[in-house]
Amino acid sequence: MDNTDDLVWIERFVVQASDTDYRSQAKLSFILEMMQRTADSAVSALGLSLEQMLEAGMGWMMITLDLEFKRIPRLNDELTVHTWSKGTKGAMWQRDYRIYDKDHTEVAVARSIWALVDTEKRKLLRPSALPISVLHYEGDSVGSIPDKVTIPQDISMEQAYRYQVRYSGLDSNNHLNNARYGDLCCDVLSLEEWGVKELKRFRITYVQEAKYGDELMIVRSQLTSEGAFVQGKLEQAISFAACLELGEEAH
């Protein structure tokens, strides 16, 4: 498959040392960044670059993501990310992903919901506001629309740390980049927890964007049967809710 087909876009990556953690496994933030770059390239190939979207005062905002790993990519792995637009429902866009290694073995799949937004007014835009036509692909599906992450009311959450949004975390929309939330979530776990567990699934729902100078209080649950729940709290609002599902480390 190649990129002469506008319906499924493929982007290739190699896992570098700077993309990995202390175990030489790809960081979650790197996986999220790969997916973000592939989606941007897919839209750009249709005739609407990221720069053009910024000039038009438009941007993409991820609402919910459900990412499942068959295995965690490692240093020097050659990966291909396949993505396609799955259709729209109201103002929401659905996008699926499949990630393969050089042997074309599937290492991860993801389902996501996005919204097109007015970057100045921070309001949702209808899909018809996009000045290009996006063809939806019906030849494959990772699964149904991902559910929003809800933290059970009976789960006890404790403060893990505080994080302030600085220059290094900002994206072109002047808000904390989607991929950086992967780091915020993974940082709640200790090295002892990471030493015996491996990430199997990551779910996140973005509630309110964090901007420069905002301080997030990051809280977490203990490990439950569903995983470790993580929440980012702003002064008067919830920024995000997520869940890290862990399994025994693969050997």
ABEGO torsion letter per residue (X at the ends): XBAABAABBBBBBBBBAAABBAAGBBBAAAAAAAAAAAAAAAAAAAGBBAAAAAAAGBBBBBABBBBBBABBBBBGBBBBBBBBBAEBBEABBBBBBBBBBAAGBBABBBBBBBBBBBAAAGBBBBAAABABBBBBBAABBAEBBBBBBBBBAABBBBBABBBBBBAAABBAAGBBBAAAAAAAAAAABBAAAAAABBBABBBBBBABBBBBGBBBBBBBBBBBAAEBBBBBBBAABBABBBBBBBBBBBX
